[in-house]
Amino acid sequence: MDIRAHLESPLTLRPMERSLVPTGLFIELPAGFEAQVRPRSGLAIKQGITCLNTPGTIDSDYRGEIKIVLINLSADAQVIQPGDRIAQLVIQTVEQCTWVPSENLEQTARSAGGFGHTGKQ
């Protein structure tokens, strides 16, 4: 679902400036669910504005106002108007797990190969 800026007046973001933008929304999620905050593609491509900490997680026990961390990655100042759509919210189930300490892990073909490890030589 689209999330809108709950602003009293327009907000100008200078290049590389970030801001915590209020939405006026408060939610109560059941245990076992989370809300994920995601950027809007149109805002990113047209104005260079995106969300930081993406996807942002809103836990089921959070009861405060949802606020969106936006950053202007463009070379120009960008204006967010009251009511502008600034992010998307997706509700997801969250798997709960119990960690089991272990001295050894099973080996795989990738094993500890990390970032950029594609298996190509």
C-alpha positions in Angstrom: 0.0 0.0 0.0 1.2 3.5 -0.6 2.3 5.7 2.3 1.9 9.5 2.2 3.8 12.3 3.8 1.8 13.8 6.7 3.3 17.3 6.5 1.9 20.7 7.5 4.0 22.4 4.8 6.3 21.3 1.9 9.6 19.8 2.9 12.7 20.6 0.8 15.5 18.0 0.7 18.8 19.4 -0.5 21.2 17.0 -2.4 22.3 14.2 -0.1 20.1 15.4 2.7 18.0 12.9 4.6 14.9 13.5 6.7 12.6 11.5 8.9 9.2 12.2 7.3 6.0 11.6 9.4 3.0 9.7 7.9 0.4 10.2 10.6 -0.1 6.4 10.6 -0.1 4.2 13.7 -0.6 0.4 13.3 -1.0 -2.6 15.5 0.3 -5.8 13.9 -0.4 -9.2 15.3 2.6 -11.2 16.7 4.3 -13.1 13.9 4.0 -10.2 11.4 6.1 -7.2 10.3 5.5 -4.2 8.1 8.2 -3.6 5.5 8.9 0.0 4.3 10.0 0.1 0.7 10.9 2.9 -1.7 8.7 4.1 -4.6 10.3 3.5 -8.0 8.7 6.6 -9.5 10.0 8.9 -6.7 13.5 7.4 -7.2 13.7 7.7 -10.9 11.9 11.1 -11.3 13.3 12.9 -8.2 16.2 10.8 -7.0 14.5 10.3 -3.6 14.7 6.9 -2.0 14.3 5.3 1.5 17.3 4.5 3.6 17.4 1.3 5.7 15.5 -0.5 3.0 13.5 -2.5 3.5 12.8 -1.0 6.9 11.1 -3.3 9.4 8.3 -2.2 11.7 8.0 -4.9 14.4 4.6 -6.1 15.7 5.2 -4.6 19.1 5.9 -1.0 17.8 3.0 1.4 18.5 4.5 4.8 17.5 4.0 6.8 14.4 5.4 5.3 11.2 8.1 7.7 9.9 10.0 7.2 6.7 13.7 7.9 6.3 14.1 9.6 2.9 17.3 10.8 1.2 17.7 13.0 -1.9 20.3 11.4 -4.1 19.8 13.8 -6.9 22.0 16.8 -7.7 19.1 19.2 -7.2 16.9 20.2 -4.2 13.6 18.2 -4.2 10.3 19.2 -2.6 8.0 16.8 -0.9 4.4 18.1 -0.7 1.9 17.3 2.0 0.1 14.1 0.9 2.8 13.0 -1.6 3.2 9.3 -1.8 6.6 8.7 -0.4 6.9 4.9 0.3 5.2 1.6 0.1 4.2 -0.7 3.0 4.1 -4.5 2.7 2.8 -6.7 5.5 4.7 -10.0 5.8 4.7 -13.0 8.2 7.9 -13.5 10.1 9.3 -16.9 10.9 10.4 -17.3 14.5 13.4 -19.5 15.2 15.4 -20.7 18.1 19.2 -20.6 17.7 21.2 -23.7 18.5 24.9 -23.1 19.3 27.2 -25.3 17.2 31.0 -25.7 16.9 30.7 -26.9 13.3 28.7 -26.1 10.2 28.0 -28.3 7.3 30.2 -27.5 4.2 28.7 -26.5 0.9 30.2 -25.8 -2.5 30.1 -22.1 -1.7 31.1 -22.4 2.0 32.5 -19.1 3.2 32.5 -17.4 -0.3 30.9 -14.0 0.4 30.1 -10.9 -1.5 30.7 -11.2 -5.3 31.2 -15.0 -5.0 29.5 -16.4 -8.1 31.5 -19.5 -8.5 32.9 -18.2 -11.8 36.7 -18.4 -12.3 
